[in-house]
Amino acid sequence: MAKDEVAIIGKPVRDMYGTDIGKIIGTLTDIDGSIQTVGVDCGTEGLRQIPFGQFVLQGDVVIHIPNWRLEAQKVLREKGLTLRRIKALMTIVSENDEMKSDAELIHETYKSKLMSLDDAEAKIKTQLLTRLDELDDQAKTAKIILFDGRVQFKSEEISELTFESIQKHCNNLLERLSHEKNEVKNIQRRLDDLSVECIEVIKTPKEMIQESAVSYLDSSGHTVTESNHYEPTTPITVDSEPESSLPEPPVEIMESSIQESTKEGDDSECQSESDSSWLSRLQAE
């Protein structure tokens, strides 16, 4: 057993923000002598068995680090390192095309690592949301206690000195809760940023090469890739109607057809009128 491991016995335990938790009364060890859990006397809350890795000795006080923070730091560290390696891999491929085949194999390894970290990240995000709810509930309770103390002071049930003490302790607690809440949100933001960055680099080098091909969008919204040889093309009707239904004639063509037929009718009437007048003159002669 290490010297620091023995030194924690009998030490007071506080959280990261200075709140007293209890006192260490002993440890539970494995068959090889390594400490597995630490027994903390938390007063009316009873004896708690906390993993040894969640404690840090600082002088005469042992600091307790919550599990969600340790797990979040682990995922952030491993995910950040994996992303840096993928970026380094992409740089190597861009500088040396002969390394593409080898790079794809290593890239798959890093990709699998990121996917395995996604499950751990999902659990941590759930823990963070749960912790935020707990912090909000504690803050509401502290505000209620503070307000009730103010009411008691105004109703002359307690002295001003007592109310000032209540106000001091409640404000200190609210400040610690605010610090922890900001830390939780900061970790959530860092995890979200890493998730976005993972999506950008998760593609294989082969896919990145394919995306760099020259392509453009035609007027119909279809992707057209340029080709070096000529191929005869046939007109394609987009969204054509079934063969059984006939297309409606344009309005302009219908109007012009009506005008032409009307004109032809007028010409025929004029011709018939001229023929009848010529026939009457002939009979008169």
C-alpha positions as CSV (number, residue, x, y, z in Angstrom):
1,M,0.0,0.0,0.0
2,A,1.4,3.4,-1.0
3,K,2.1,6.1,1.6
4,D,-0.6,8.4,0.2
5,E,-3.1,5.6,0.4
6,V,-2.4,5.1,4.1
7,A,-2.4,8.8,4.8
8,I,-6.0,9.3,3.7
9,I,-7.4,7.3,6.6
10,G,-9.0,9.5,9.2
11,K,-8.9,12.6,6.9
12,P,-12.0,14.8,6.3
13,V,-13.6,14.6,2.9
14,R,-14.8,17.6,0.9
15,D,-16.2,18.0,-2.6
16,M,-14.5,20.1,-5.3
17,Y,-16.3,23.2,-4.1
18,G,-15.4,23.0,-0.4
19,T,-18.5,21.3,1.1
20,D,-17.8,18.8,3.9
21,I,-18.9,15.2,3.0
22,G,-17.6,13.1,5.9
23,K,-14.6,11.4,7.2
24,I,-12.6,8.4,5.9
25,I,-12.8,5.5,8.3
26,G,-11.0,2.8,6.3
27,T,-10.5,1.1,3.0
28,L,-11.4,-2.2,1.2
29,T,-8.5,-3.9,-0.6
30,D,-8.1,-6.5,-3.3
31,I,-6.1,-9.7,-2.9
32,D,-3.0,-8.0,-4.2
33,G,-3.3,-5.2,-1.6
34,S,-4.6,-2.5,-3.9
35,I,-7.4,-0.3,-2.6
36,Q,-10.7,-0.8,-4.3
37,T,-13.1,1.4,-2.3
38,V,-12.9,3.9,0.5
39,G,-15.4,4.0,3.4
40,V,-16.6,7.5,4.2
41,D,-18.7,8.2,7.3
42,C,-21.3,10.7,6.1
43,G,-23.1,11.1,9.4
44,T,-26.8,10.7,9.1
45,E,-26.5,9.6,5.5
46,G,-24.6,6.6,6.7
47,L,-21.4,4.9,5.4
48,R,-20.6,5.2,1.8
49,Q,-18.3,3.0,-0.3
50,I,-16.7,5.2,-2.9
51,P,-14.1,4.0,-5.5
52,F,-10.5,5.0,-4.5
53,G,-9.9,6.6,-7.9
54,Q,-12.3,9.4,-7.0
55,F,-10.2,10.8,-4.2
56,V,-7.3,13.2,-4.3
57,L,-5.2,14.1,-1.2
58,Q,-4.5,17.8,-0.8
59,G,-2.8,18.6,2.5
60,D,-5.0,17.6,5.4
61,V,-8.1,17.2,3.3
62,V,-9.2,14.5,0.8
63,I,-11.1,15.9,-2.2
64,H,-13.8,13.8,-3.7
65,I,-14.2,14.0,-7.5
66,P,-17.6,13.0,-8.9
67,N,-17.7,10.0,-11.2
68,W,-19.4,11.9,-14.0
69,R,-16.5,14.3,-14.2
70,L,-13.8,11.6,-14.3
71,E,-15.7,9.7,-17.0
72,A,-16.3,12.9,-19.0
73,Q,-12.6,13.8,-18.9
74,K,-11.6,10.3,-20.0
75,V,-13.9,10.4,-23.1
76,L,-12.8,14.0,-23.9
77,R,-9.1,13.0,-23.7
78,E,-9.4,9.8,-25.7
79,K,-11.7,11.3,-28.3
80,G,-9.5,14.4,-28.7
81,L,-6.4,12.2,-29.2
82,T,-8.1,10.0,-31.7
83,L,-9.3,13.1,-33.7
84,R,-5.7,14.5,-33.7
85,R,-4.4,11.2,-35.0
86,I,-7.0,11.1,-37.8
87,K,-6.0,14.6,-38.8
88,A,-2.3,13.7,-38.8
89,L,-3.2,10.6,-40.9
90,M,-5.0,12.8,-43.5
91,T,-2.0,15.1,-43.6
92,I,0.3,12.2,-44.4
93,V,-2.0,11.0,-47.2
94,S,-2.1,14.5,-48.7
95,E,1.7,14.6,-48.7
96,N,2.3,11.1,-50.0
97,D,-0.2,9.4,-52.3
98,E,1.6,6.0,-52.0
99,M,0.4,5.9,-48.3
100,K,-3.3,5.8,-49.2
101,S,-3.8,2.0,-49.0
102,D,-2.0,1.8,-45.6
103,A,-3.8,4.9,-44.3
104,E,-7.2,3.4,-45.1
105,L,-6.5,0.4,-42.8
106,I,-5.3,2.6,-39.9
107,H,-8.3,5.0,-40.5
108,E,-10.7,2.1,-40.0
109,T,-9.0,1.4,-36.6
110,Y,-9.5,5.0,-35.5
111,K,-13.0,5.0,-36.8
112,S,-13.9,1.9,-34.7
113,K,-12.4,3.6,-31.7
114,L,-14.6,6.7,-32.1
115,M,-17.7,4.5,-32.5
116,S,-16.8,2.6,-29.3
117,L,-16.5,6.0,-27.5
118,D,-20.0,7.0,-28.7
119,D,-21.7,4.6,-26.2
120,A,-19.7,5.9,-23.3
121,E,-20.4,9.5,-24.4
122,A,-24.2,8.8,-24.5
123,K,-24.1,7.5,-20.9
124,I,-22.1,10.5,-19.7
125,K,-24.6,12.9,-21.4
126,T,-27.4,11.2,-19.6
127,Q,-25.5,11.6,-16.3
128,L,-24.9,15.2,-17.0
129,L,-28.6,15.9,-17.6
130,T,-29.5,14.1,-14.4
131,R,-27.0,16.1,-12.5
132,L,-28.3,19.4,-13.9
133,D,-31.8,18.4,-12.6
134,E,-30.4,17.6,-9.2
135,L,-28.6,21.0,-9.1
136,D,-31.7,22.8,-10.1
137,D,-33.7,21.1,-7.3
138,Q,-31.1,21.9,-4.7
139,A,-31.0,25.5,-5.8
140,K,-34.8,25.8,-5.5
141,T,-34.6,24.3,-2.0
142,A,-31.9,26.8,-1.0
143,K,-33.9,29.7,-2.3
144,I,-37.0,28.5,-0.4
145,I,-35.0,28.3,2.9
146,L,-33.5,31.7,2.3
147,F,-36.9,33.3,1.6
148,D,-38.5,31.6,4.6
149,G,-35.7,32.9,6.8
150,R,-36.4,36.4,5.5
151,V,-40.1,35.9,6.4
152,Q,-39.2,34.8,9.9
153,F,-36.9,37.8,10.3
154,K,-39.7,40.2,9.2
155,S,-42.1,38.6,11.5
156,E,-39.6,39.0,14.3
157,E,-39.3,35.2,14.9
158,I,-35.6,35.2,14.5
159,S,-32.9,37.9,15.1
160,E,-31.1,39.8,12.4
161,L,-27.9,38.0,13.2
162,T,-29.6,34.7,12.7
163,F,-31.0,35.8,9.4
164,E,-27.6,37.1,8.2
165,S,-26.1,33.7,9.0
166,I,-28.9,31.9,7.0
167,Q,-28.4,34.3,4.1
168,K,-24.6,33.7,4.1
169,H,-24.8,29.9,4.1
170,C,-27.5,29.9,1.5
171,N,-25.7,32.3,-0.8
172,N,-22.5,30.2,-0.5
173,L,-24.4,27.1,-1.4
174,L,-26.1,28.8,-4.4
175,E,-22.7,30.0,-5.6
176,R,-21.2,26.5,-5.4
177,L,-24.2,25.0,-7.2
178,S,-23.8,27.7,-9.9
179,H,-20.1,26.8,-10.4
180,E,-20.9,23.1,-10.8
181,K,-23.8,23.9,-13.1
182,N,-21.5,26.0,-15.3
183,E,-18.9,23.2,-15.3
184,V,-21.5,20.6,-16.4
185,K,-22.7,22.8,-19.2
186,N,-19.1,23.4,-20.3
187,I,-18.4,19.7,-20.5
188,Q,-21.7,19.2,-22.5
189,R,-20.5,21.9,-24.9
190,R,-17.1,20.3,-25.4
191,L,-18.7,16.9,-26.0
192,D,-21.0,18.4,-28.6
193,D,-18.1,20.2,-30.4
194,L,-16.1,16.9,-30.5
195,S,-19.1,15.1,-31.9
196,V,-19.4,17.7,-34.8
197,E,-15.7,17.4,-35.4
198,C,-16.0,13.6,-35.5
199,I,-18.6,13.8,-38.2
200,E,-16.3,15.9,-40.4
201,V,-13.4,13.5,-40.2
202,I,-15.1,10.2,-40.0
203,K,-15.1,9.7,-43.8
204,T,-12.4,7.5,-45.3
205,P,-9.7,8.9,-47.5
206,K,-11.3,7.1,-50.4
207,E,-14.6,8.9,-49.9
208,M,-12.7,12.2,-49.7
209,I,-11.0,11.6,-53.0
210,Q,-14.4,10.7,-54.6
211,E,-15.9,13.9,-53.3
212,S,-13.1,16.0,-54.9
213,A,-14.2,14.9,-58.4
214,V,-15.4,17.7,-60.7
215,S,-19.2,17.8,-60.7
216,Y,-21.9,20.3,-61.1
217,L,-25.7,20.6,-60.9
218,D,-27.8,21.0,-64.0
219,S,-31.0,23.0,-64.2
220,S,-33.1,20.1,-63.1
221,G,-31.0,19.6,-59.9
222,H,-29.3,16.4,-61.1
223,T,-25.6,15.9,-60.6
224,V,-23.7,15.7,-63.9
225,T,-20.1,14.5,-64.1
226,E,-18.0,15.6,-67.1
227,S,-16.7,12.9,-69.4
228,N,-13.9,12.9,-71.9
229,H,-15.7,10.9,-74.7
230,Y,-18.8,11.8,-76.6
231,E,-21.9,9.7,-76.2
232,P,-25.1,10.3,-78.2
233,T,-27.9,11.3,-76.0
234,T,-31.6,11.0,-76.5
235,P,-34.0,13.6,-75.1
236,I,-35.4,12.6,-71.8
237,T,-38.8,13.7,-70.7
238,V,-38.9,14.5,-67.0
239,D,-42.0,13.7,-65.1
240,S,-43.8,12.7,-68.3
241,E,-47.5,11.9,-68.2
242,P,-48.8,8.3,-69.0
243,E,-49.3,7.5,-72.6
244,S,-53.1,7.1,-72.2
245,S,-53.5,10.8,-71.3
246,L,-53.1,13.4,-74.0
247,P,-51.3,16.7,-73.3
248,E,-53.4,19.8,-73.1
249,P,-52.7,22.2,-76.0
250,P,-51.2,25.6,-75.1
251,V,-53.7,28.4,-74.8
252,E,-51.8,30.6,-77.3
253,I,-52.0,27.8,-80.0
254,M,-55.8,27.3,-79.3
255,E,-56.4,31.1,-79.7
256,S,-54.4,31.3,-82.9
257,S,-56.3,28.2,-84.3
258,I,-59.6,29.8,-83.4
259,Q,-58.6,33.1,-85.1
260,E,-57.4,31.3,-88.2
261,S,-60.7,29.2,-88.4
262,T,-62.7,32.4,-87.9
263,K,-60.8,34.1,-90.7
264,E,-61.2,31.2,-93.0
265,G,-65.0,31.3,-92.3
266,D,-65.2,35.1,-93.1
267,D,-63.3,34.5,-96.3
268,S,-65.7,31.8,-97.3
269,E,-68.7,34.0,-96.6
270,C,-67.2,36.8,-98.7
271,Q,-66.4,34.4,-101.5
272,S,-70.0,33.1,-101.5
273,E,-71.5,36.6,-101.5
274,S,-69.4,37.6,-104.5
275,D,-70.4,34.4,-106.4
276,S,-74.1,35.1,-105.8
277,S,-73.8,38.7,-107.0
278,W,-72.0,37.6,-110.1
279,L,-74.7,35.1,-110.9
280,S,-77.6,37.6,-110.5
281,R,-75.9,40.0,-112.9
282,L,-75.5,37.2,-115.4
283,Q,-79.1,36.3,-115.3
284,A,-80.1,40.0,-115.7
285,E,-78.2,40.2,-118.9
